[in-house]
Amino acid sequence: MNEVSALPIHASAQNGRFVVVNSQPWMADGLTRVQRACFPDLSEAELMGPGHFQQHLQVFPEGQFAVWDNDQQCVAASSTDLCLNIDLAHYAHPYMQEVGDNTLSTHVPGGEWLYGADIGVHPEYRSQGLSTLLYGARQHLVRRLGLKGHVAGAMPKGYGAHAHAMPIEEYVYRVALNELKDPVLSVQLRRGYRVWGIIPDYLDDASCRHYGVFIVWRNPDIGWSERHA
Ligand SMILES: CC(C)(COP(=O)(O)OP(=O)(O)OC[C@H]1O[C@@H](n2cnc3c(N)ncnc32)[C@H](O)[C@@H]1OP(=O)(O)O)[C@@H](O)C(=O)NCCC(=O)NCCS
């Protein structure tokens, strides 16, 4: 018997069918199921498993979110975050370095930025607003903790289909102009994130040709003059 009904709800949708809660240790297998379904092209070494999710809950429990499906009684989507001090002049680090090989050992309590390690919506649940719920919960966490904002290395998963025709910078530029639609980056840009730069060899995933796109969402509670990193 799960304990979801007793957990604080961070967001909900569709008359309460979907609720965003902080992930729980007993959800580790469900989180792993979502992870494997969401990242079919990612190298095995970079995928998170049950042990990683358990560890994240010890490191930074309030940064771990799950979308729970009250109808099917399962995890439908999840996100993983940690706090870091980010030097925006030197942002181009590989994924595994930033996340301590998926252990979140790099988490800095009191760090200035929320760093998005992961977001995944199980394919059966896409285009129902679940990532929008998760981005909202993460942005709310940024505001509640008084952080500078939310950053992440987005995976431009549509680039593989365009790589023969244009370099990555052209692709990202055209996605930002909404001339091209990327299954990941376009969703993030529509949720208020903006492109800071491109990271070669971000991770081992052919669908994005191993690139990451460093994206930034600034905390609107922080005045412009204080925002300069
Ligand atoms: C990228 C990803 C997280 C998006 O998740 P999602 O839950 O499908 O996203 P949402 O449903 O919130 O929004 C996507 C689209 O669905 C549609 N949508 C949103 N809410 C909707 C609703 N209630 N009803 C119908 N359609 C809706 C919108 O068209 C939206 O597009 P928009 O950006 O133009 O508004 C998901 O595709 C995924 O898990 N991909 C694989 C893992 C991955 O690559 N993660 C990112 C690593 S950086």
The ligand as an SDF file (V2000), in Angstrom:
LIG
                    3D

 48 50  0  0  0  0  0  0  0  0999 V2000
   10.4000   16.4400  -23.2470 C   0  0  0  0  0  0  0  0  0  0  0  0
    9.3230   15.7930  -22.3710 C   0  0  0  0  0  0  0  0  0  0  0  0
    9.7650   15.8090  -20.9250 C   0  0  0  0  0  0  0  0  0  0  0  0
    8.0120   16.5710  -22.5430 C   0  0  0  0  0  0  0  0  0  0  0  0
    7.0300   15.9930  -21.7010 O   0  0  0  0  0  0  0  0  0  0  0  0
    5.4360   16.1590  -21.9230 P   0  0  0  0  0  0  0  0  0  0  0  0
    4.7720   15.8000  -20.6470 O   0  0  0  0  0  0  0  0  0  0  0  0
    5.0050   15.4400  -23.1390 O   0  0  0  0  0  0  0  0  0  0  0  0
    5.2990   17.7360  -22.1250 O   0  0  0  0  0  0  0  0  0  0  0  0
    3.9450   18.5790  -21.9680 P   0  0  0  0  0  0  0  0  0  0  0  0
    2.7800   17.6690  -22.1930 O   0  0  0  0  0  0  0  0  0  0  0  0
    4.0020   19.3440  -20.7000 O   0  0  0  0  0  0  0  0  0  0  0  0
    4.0930   19.6130  -23.1690 O   0  0  0  0  0  0  0  0  0  0  0  0
    4.3470   19.1360  -24.4830 C   0  0  0  0  0  0  0  0  0  0  0  0
    3.2440   19.5080  -25.4480 C   0  0  0  0  0  0  0  0  0  0  0  0
    2.0840   18.7890  -25.0810 O   0  0  0  0  0  0  0  0  0  0  0  0
    0.9250   19.5770  -25.3710 C   0  0  0  0  0  0  0  0  0  0  0  0
    0.1180   19.6660  -24.1480 N   0  0  0  0  0  0  0  0  0  0  0  0
    0.4870   20.1490  -22.9510 C   0  0  0  0  0  0  0  0  0  0  0  0
   -0.5240   20.0420  -22.0690 N   0  0  0  0  0  0  0  0  0  0  0  0
   -1.5340   19.4540  -22.7190 C   0  0  0  0  0  0  0  0  0  0  0  0
   -2.8250   19.0550  -22.3320 C   0  0  0  0  0  0  0  0  0  0  0  0
   -3.2750   19.2380  -21.0820 N   0  0  0  0  0  0  0  0  0  0  0  0
   -3.5910   18.4620  -23.2630 N   0  0  0  0  0  0  0  0  0  0  0  0
   -3.1460   18.2830  -24.5140 C   0  0  0  0  0  0  0  0  0  0  0  0
   -1.9130   18.6300  -24.9230 N   0  0  0  0  0  0  0  0  0  0  0  0
   -1.1230   19.2140  -24.0430 C   0  0  0  0  0  0  0  0  0  0  0  0
    1.3680   20.8930  -25.8220 C   0  0  0  0  0  0  0  0  0  0  0  0
    1.2510   20.9220  -27.2140 O   0  0  0  0  0  0  0  0  0  0  0  0
    2.8320   20.9630  -25.4130 C   0  0  0  0  0  0  0  0  0  0  0  0
    3.5230   21.6730  -26.3880 O   0  0  0  0  0  0  0  0  0  0  0  0
    3.8770   23.2340  -26.1950 P   0  0  0  0  0  0  0  0  0  0  0  0
    5.2820   23.2240  -25.6650 O   0  0  0  0  0  0  0  0  0  0  0  0
    3.7770   23.7670  -27.5460 O   0  0  0  0  0  0  0  0  0  0  0  0
    2.9240   23.8330  -25.2030 O   0  0  0  0  0  0  0  0  0  0  0  0
    9.0540   14.3330  -22.8420 C   0  0  0  0  0  0  0  0  0  0  0  0
    8.8580   14.3200  -24.2290 O   0  0  0  0  0  0  0  0  0  0  0  0
   10.1350   13.3390  -22.4760 C   0  0  0  0  0  0  0  0  0  0  0  0
   10.1090   12.7570  -21.4010 O   0  0  0  0  0  0  0  0  0  0  0  0
   11.1010   13.0900  -23.3930 N   0  0  0  0  0  0  0  0  0  0  0  0
   12.1130   12.0560  -23.1670 C   0  0  0  0  0  0  0  0  0  0  0  0
   13.0820   12.3700  -22.0660 C   0  0  0  0  0  0  0  0  0  0  0  0
   13.8920   13.6130  -22.3430 C   0  0  0  0  0  0  0  0  0  0  0  0
   14.4240   13.8100  -23.4120 O   0  0  0  0  0  0  0  0  0  0  0  0
   13.9860   14.4720  -21.3400 N   0  0  0  0  0  0  0  0  0  0  0  0
   14.6640   15.7390  -21.4400 C   0  0  0  0  0  0  0  0  0  0  0  0
   16.1140   15.6150  -21.1260 C   0  0  0  0  0  0  0  0  0  0  0  0
   16.9030   17.2260  -21.2550 S   0  0  0  0  0  0  0  0  0  0  0  0
  1  2  1  0
  2  3  1  0
  2  4  1  0
  2 36  1  0
  4  5  1  0
  5  6  1  0
  6  7  2  0
  6  8  1  0
  6  9  1  0
  9 10  1  0
 10 11  2  0
 10 12  1  0
 10 13  1  0
 13 14  1  0
 14 15  1  0
 15 16  1  0
 15 30  1  0
 16 17  1  0
 17 18  1  0
 17 28  1  0
 18 19  1  0
 18 27  1  0
 19 20  2  0
 20 21  1  0
 21 22  1  0
 21 27  2  0
 22 23  1  0
 22 24  2  0
 24 25  1  0
 25 26  2  0
 26 27  1  0
 28 29  1  0
 28 30  1  0
 30 31  1  0
 31 32  1  0
 32 33  2  0
 32 34  1  0
 32 35  1  0
 36 37  1  0
 36 38  1  0
 38 39  2  0
 38 40  1  0
 40 41  1  0
 41 42  1  0
 42 43  1  0
 43 44  2  0
 43 45  1  0
 45 46  1  0
 46 47  1  0
 47 48  1  0
M  END
$$$$
